[in-house]
Amino acid sequence: MNSADGFEIEAKLVAPDWTQLTQLPAALEAMGAYVSDSTELQFADHYLDTADLHVMRAGWALRWRSYPTRSLITLKALRAPVDGVAVREEIEEEIGGTLEDGLPINILGGRVKEMVEGADLQLLFSLHQSRSVRNAVFSSGLQLEVCCDQIRWTGAEKNVEDFVAELEVKKGTEEQLRQLLARLLESLDWKTSKLSKFERGMEVAGLA
């Protein structure tokens, strides 16, 4: 499958610690990629649903991402990765106001309104991320957005910190990403992530 508007093609790897996570750009360069300098970001993700989990039961996760100067609201399909690569539908738009203001009824083309069937949305959990973003370009034509994330979840009884690399196809195919992932797993002592951030957060929050 080729990258296309409305879908993301992504591989996610979990590193043992931040120091090892920072080795990823060099590993990509060793495979022939041009890797750009990084952009550093800080943001919080807030996942929302009804008390009866209407959104999740419809096969989606609803995320409010809050940057210092703007916010994005996103619906992401809950589709499990296959051999480390996930292909998911994603609907996103920029939103004004704050999380406390609530969601406009017409958000995301009315998709959320249809799912919740009149029930109120509530906060399930939040996570905070420190992210280094780079672009990686290969002579094959494959272009990736490469994110190195330090993620902090806070649950009712425990706090969890993960170190995650996301490789999202900006130009190229699912098969190209799979081939690259296989080479990375040979060179790095990491594992592919079997859970999305939503699923991991539900687990930490005791809601899974």
C-alpha positions in Angstrom: 0.0 0.0 0.0 1.2 3.5 -0.8 1.0 6.4 1.6 -2.2 8.4 1.0 -4.2 11.2 2.6 -6.4 9.9 5.4 -4.2 6.9 6.1 -0.9 6.5 8.0 1.6 3.7 7.4 3.8 3.4 10.4 6.2 1.2 12.2 6.8 1.6 15.9 9.8 0.4 17.9 10.5 0.4 21.6 14.0 1.2 22.8 15.4 0.2 26.2 16.2 3.8 27.2 16.6 7.3 25.8 20.4 6.9 25.1 19.7 3.9 22.8 16.8 5.7 21.2 19.1 8.5 20.1 21.1 6.0 18.1 18.3 5.7 15.5 19.3 8.5 13.2 22.9 7.1 12.9 21.4 3.6 12.2 19.3 5.1 9.4 22.3 6.9 8.0 24.3 3.7 8.0 21.5 2.3 5.7 22.0 5.1 3.2 19.4 7.6 4.4 19.8 11.4 4.5 18.6 12.3 7.9 17.7 16.0 8.7 18.4 17.9 11.9 15.8 17.4 14.6 12.9 19.6 15.6 12.2 19.4 19.3 8.6 19.3 20.5 6.7 19.1 23.8 3.0 18.3 23.9 0.3 16.5 25.8 -2.2 13.9 24.4 -5.6 13.6 26.1 -7.8 10.6 25.1 -11.5 11.1 25.3 -14.5 8.7 25.2 -17.9 8.3 26.8 -18.4 6.4 30.1 -19.5 3.4 28.0 -16.6 3.7 25.5 -18.7 4.4 22.5 -15.8 5.6 20.4 -13.6 2.7 21.2 -16.4 0.2 20.6 -16.8 1.8 17.2 -13.2 1.0 16.5 -11.6 4.4 17.0 -9.5 6.4 19.5 -10.2 10.1 20.0 -7.2 12.2 20.8 -6.9 15.9 21.7 -3.2 16.9 21.2 -2.2 20.1 23.0 0.8 22.0 21.9 1.9 25.3 23.6 0.2 27.4 20.8 -2.3 25.2 19.1 -4.4 22.0 19.4 -5.3 19.1 17.1 -8.2 16.7 17.4 -7.7 13.3 15.8 -9.7 10.1 15.2 -7.5 7.1 14.7 -8.7 3.7 13.7 -7.8 0.9 16.2 -6.2 -1.5 13.9 -3.5 -3.9 15.2 -0.1 -3.8 13.5 0.9 -6.7 11.3 4.5 -7.8 11.7 5.3 -4.5 13.2 3.7 -2.2 10.6 0.3 -0.5 11.2 -1.9 0.9 8.4 -4.6 3.1 10.0 -7.2 5.5 8.9 -6.7 8.9 10.5 -9.0 12.0 10.5 -7.5 15.2 11.9 -8.2 18.9 12.2 -7.0 21.9 14.1 -9.2 23.1 16.9 -9.5 26.2 18.9 -10.2 26.7 22.6 -9.1 24.4 25.4 -10.0 20.9 26.5 -12.2 22.4 29.3 -14.3 24.2 26.7 -15.5 20.8 25.3 -15.8 19.7 21.7 -17.9 21.5 19.0 -20.8 19.3 17.8 -19.6 19.5 14.2 -16.0 18.3 14.9 -14.4 16.0 12.4 -17.3 16.2 10.0 -19.8 15.0 12.6 -18.1 11.6 13.0 -17.8 11.9 16.8 -21.4 13.0 17.2 -22.6 9.9 15.4 -20.5 7.6 17.5 -21.4 8.9 20.9 -25.1 8.9 20.3 -25.8 11.9 22.6 -23.6 10.7 25.5 -21.0 13.1 27.0 -17.3 12.7 26.4 -14.9 12.5 29.3 -11.2 12.3 29.8 -9.9 8.7 29.9 -6.2 9.5 30.5 -3.4 11.8 29.4 0.2 11.4 28.4 3.1 13.8 28.0 5.7 13.6 25.3 9.1 15.0 24.5 9.7 14.4 20.8 12.6 14.8 18.4 11.3 14.9 14.8 13.5 14.2 11.7 13.0 13.5 8.1 14.8 10.5 6.5 15.1 10.2 2.7 16.4 7.1 0.9 17.7 6.8 -2.7 14.8 4.3 -3.3 12.4 7.2 -3.0 11.2 6.2 0.5 10.7 9.3 2.7 9.9 8.9 6.4 9.0 11.2 9.3 11.1 9.8 12.2 10.0 10.6 15.7 12.0 9.7 18.8 9.6 10.0 21.8 10.0 10.0 25.5 6.5 9.2 26.7 5.2 9.5 30.3 1.9 8.0 31.3 0.3 8.5 34.8 -2.1 5.9 36.0 -4.1 5.6 39.2 -1.5 3.3 40.8 1.6 3.6 38.6 3.7 5.9 36.4 5.2 4.5 33.2 7.9 5.9 30.9 8.6 4.4 27.5 11.1 5.3 24.7 9.5 4.9 21.3 10.6 5.4 17.7 7.9 6.0 15.1 8.7 5.7 11.4 5.8 7.1 9.3 5.8 6.9 5.5 5.5 10.3 3.9 6.3 9.0 0.4 6.7 5.4 -0.5 5.0 2.0 0.1 4.2 -0.3 3.0 6.5 -2.9 1.5 9.5 -0.4 1.5 8.8 0.3 5.2 8.6 -3.4 6.0 12.0 -4.0 4.4 13.6 -1.2 6.3 12.1 -2.4 9.5 13.6 -5.9 9.1 17.0 -4.3 8.6 16.6 -2.1 11.7 15.6 -5.0 13.8 18.8 -6.8 12.8 21.0 -3.9 13.7 19.3 -2.7 16.9 18.4 -4.7 19.9 14.8 -3.3 20.1 11.3 -4.7 19.8 8.4 -3.7 17.7 5.5 -2.2 19.7 2.4 -4.3 19.7 0.2 -1.6 21.4 -0.8 1.8 20.2 -0.3 4.7 22.6 -4.1 4.6 23.2 -3.9 0.9 24.1 -0.8 1.4 26.3 -2.5 4.3 28.1 -5.7 2.3 28.7 -3.5 -0.4 30.2 -1.6 2.0 32.5 -4.8 3.7 33.5 -6.4 0.3 34.5 -9.1 0.7 31.8 -8.0 -2.1 29.4 
